[in-house]
Each structure stands twice: as C-alpha cells, then as structure tokens.
C-alpha cells in the first residue's frame, strides 16, 4: 500500500499509550484477539466512495442544519436522511467536501495489501464501517466543518442501538 510508510507517525504518538512499538504489532494484536466481525460507527463528516475503504450501506446523515445561510443570516435547516455522504454547501455557496470522516475510517479499517492508500488497524474482512454524518460544511468565516451537539448525541444513541425518532 503506497502510503503505508506515512503511518509510521502512529508509532511515535501511540507506542507508550498502547504499549506497542509499531503499527504492525498493533495490527498483530488485533488479529490475534479479534475472533469476530465488529461494527464501528464513525461519527464525523460522513463518507464518500473510495477504493481503499468499504463503508456499510447502513449509514445515516444526522445533521439538521446546513452550512448555507438564508437571507436573514440564519443557517438553513434540513431533515436527517439516509445519505451520509460528505458533501455540503459552504457559507460562500461553494460545494464543500470534507474528507475527515474518510480519513478516520481509513485509519480504522482501510483494506490492506491491495496496493492502494493506507492500512487500517482492523482488517477490512473483520469490520463493518458505518458512517454517521454529524458534521457539516461552512460555519464561520473560515468555513470550518462543524456540528451540533444534539446531532452528535442522536448519532451516538442510534449507533448504540437505541431508537432515534425519524431514523430507521
């Protein structure tokens, strides 16, 4: 995988906390101890198709406002939907695509040994990555991707198996 070498930065940041000396040892520990498939909900900016990350079809968009403002300067409301893609409209009206949710998902479960991208910590054959979009584009002058606490709370409940009104 061409960007695997970049992941060596995880060694410096994580080895003391995890008690491991490198990403390979961490993956080996996970492989030895993970005897089943796991589901991981990634609460972030959403997903979009990528050749190195396989998202589940179960994702959901929990954002309830857009980054786009109306004529009175208020953020336009939106309804939650089953499309967790990471696209939005910024304050300036430009299309905004945040790749942060994809980056986080790739670190968790990118496909290894396919000659593409990076290597995920959990082998892709053992994981269902479920994108839960809680961040949206275009807040503030810098058009940062941000979210509402209530949207994050709803996604946490949903990912934990609780019923959230209006969400399947």
C-alpha positions as CSV (number, residue, x, y, z in Angstrom):
1,X,0.0,0.0,0.0
2,X,1.7,3.2,-1.2
3,X,1.0,5.4,1.8
4,X,1.7,2.8,4.4
5,X,5.1,4.4,5.2
6,X,3.3,7.6,6.3
7,X,1.6,5.6,9.1
8,X,4.9,5.2,10.9
9,X,3.9,8.5,12.6
10,X,1.5,6.4,14.6
11,X,4.5,4.8,16.3
12,X,5.7,7.9,18.0
13,X,2.3,9.0,19.2
14,X,0.9,5.7,20.2
15,X,3.6,3.3,21.4
16,X,3.7,4.4,25.0
17,X,0.0,4.6,25.4
18,X,-0.7,1.3,23.6
19,X,2.4,-0.5,24.9
20,X,3.3,-1.4,21.3
21,X,6.3,-0.4,19.3
22,X,4.7,0.0,15.9
23,X,1.6,-0.3,13.7
24,X,2.5,-3.8,12.7
25,X,2.5,-5.0,16.3
26,X,-0.8,-3.3,16.9
27,X,-2.4,-4.9,13.9
28,X,-1.0,-8.3,15.0
29,X,-2.5,-7.9,18.5
30,X,-5.9,-7.0,17.0
31,X,-5.7,-10.0,14.6
32,X,-4.8,-12.4,17.4
33,X,-7.6,-11.2,19.7
34,X,-10.4,-10.4,17.3
35,X,-12.3,-13.6,16.6
36,X,-15.4,-12.0,15.2
37,X,-16.7,-9.3,12.9
38,X,-17.2,-5.9,14.5
39,X,-19.3,-2.9,13.6
40,X,-17.8,0.5,14.1
41,X,-19.8,3.7,13.7
42,X,-17.7,6.6,12.6
43,X,-19.3,9.9,13.8
44,X,-17.7,12.5,11.6
45,X,-18.2,14.4,8.3
46,X,-19.6,11.4,6.5
47,X,-18.4,9.2,3.7
48,X,-17.8,9.1,0.0
49,X,-16.8,6.3,-2.3
50,X,-13.1,5.4,-2.0
51,X,-11.2,2.4,-3.4
52,X,-9.5,1.6,-0.1
53,X,-12.4,1.9,2.3
54,X,-15.6,-0.2,2.3
55,X,-18.5,1.5,4.0
56,X,-21.6,-0.3,5.1
57,X,-24.8,0.7,3.4
58,X,-26.3,1.3,6.9
59,X,-25.0,4.9,7.3
60,X,-27.1,7.9,8.1
61,X,-26.9,11.7,7.9
62,X,-27.8,13.2,11.4
63,X,-27.1,16.8,10.5
64,X,-30.2,19.1,11.0
65,X,-28.8,22.3,9.5
66,X,-26.6,23.1,6.5
67,X,-23.7,25.5,6.4
68,X,-25.7,27.6,4.0
69,X,-27.4,30.8,5.4
70,X,-30.7,32.3,4.4
71,X,-31.3,36.0,3.7
72,X,-31.6,36.7,7.4
73,X,-28.3,35.2,8.2
74,X,-29.7,32.0,9.8
75,X,-28.4,28.6,8.9
76,X,-30.9,26.7,6.7
77,X,-32.5,23.7,8.4
78,X,-32.5,20.3,6.8
79,X,-34.0,16.9,7.6
80,X,-32.0,13.9,8.5
81,X,-31.7,11.3,5.8
82,X,-30.1,8.1,4.8
83,X,-27.3,9.7,2.6
84,X,-24.2,10.1,4.8
85,X,-22.0,11.5,2.0
86,X,-19.7,14.3,3.0
87,X,-20.9,16.9,0.6
88,X,-22.4,20.2,1.6
89,X,-22.7,23.9,0.6
90,X,-20.4,26.4,2.4
91,X,-21.2,29.9,3.5
92,X,-19.9,31.3,0.3
93,X,-22.2,29.0,-1.7
94,X,-19.3,26.7,-2.8
95,X,-19.5,23.0,-2.8
96,X,-17.7,21.6,0.3
97,X,-16.4,18.1,0.6
98,X,-14.8,17.2,3.9
99,X,-12.6,14.1,3.8
100,X,-12.1,13.9,7.6
101,X,-14.6,11.1,8.0
102,X,-13.0,9.1,5.2
103,X,-9.5,9.7,6.8
104,X,-10.7,8.5,10.2
105,X,-12.5,5.5,8.6
106,X,-9.4,4.6,6.7
107,X,-7.2,4.5,9.8
108,X,-9.8,2.2,11.4
109,X,-10.4,-0.2,8.5
110,X,-8.7,0.5,5.2
111,X,-8.1,-2.6,3.1
112,X,-4.5,-3.9,3.5
113,X,-2.3,-5.3,0.8
114,X,-4.3,-4.0,-2.1
115,X,-1.7,-1.6,-3.5
116,X,-3.9,1.4,-2.6
117,X,-3.9,4.0,0.1
118,X,-3.0,3.0,3.7
119,X,-3.5,0.1,6.0
120,X,-6.4,0.1,8.6
121,X,-5.8,-1.0,12.1
122,X,-8.6,-3.6,11.9
123,X,-8.5,-5.9,8.9
124,X,-11.3,-5.0,6.5
125,X,-12.6,-8.6,6.5
126,X,-13.4,-8.2,10.2
127,X,-15.2,-4.8,10.2
128,X,-18.4,-3.1,9.1
129,X,-17.7,0.7,8.9
130,X,-20.9,2.6,9.4
131,X,-20.8,6.3,8.5
132,X,-22.8,8.6,10.8
133,X,-22.6,12.1,9.4
134,X,-22.7,14.6,12.3
135,X,-20.6,17.4,10.8
136,X,-21.5,19.9,8.1
137,X,-19.7,22.4,6.0
138,X,-19.5,26.2,6.1
139,X,-19.7,27.5,9.7
140,X,-17.9,30.8,10.4
141,X,-15.6,33.0,8.2
142,X,-13.2,30.1,7.7
143,X,-16.0,27.8,6.6
144,X,-14.9,25.1,9.1
145,X,-16.7,21.8,9.2
146,X,-18.7,21.7,12.5
147,X,-21.7,20.1,14.0
148,X,-24.5,20.4,16.6
149,X,-24.2,18.6,19.9
150,X,-27.8,17.3,19.5
151,X,-26.9,15.7,16.2
152,X,-23.9,14.0,17.7
153,X,-26.0,12.8,20.7
154,X,-28.6,11.4,18.3
155,X,-26.0,9.5,16.3
156,X,-24.4,8.1,19.5
157,X,-27.8,6.8,20.6
158,X,-28.5,5.3,17.1
159,X,-25.1,3.7,16.9
160,X,-25.7,2.1,20.3
161,X,-28.9,0.5,19.2
162,X,-31.4,3.0,20.7
163,X,-34.4,4.3,18.8
164,X,-34.0,7.8,17.5
165,X,-37.2,9.4,16.3
166,X,-37.4,9.6,12.5
167,X,-34.2,7.4,12.0
168,X,-34.6,3.8,10.9
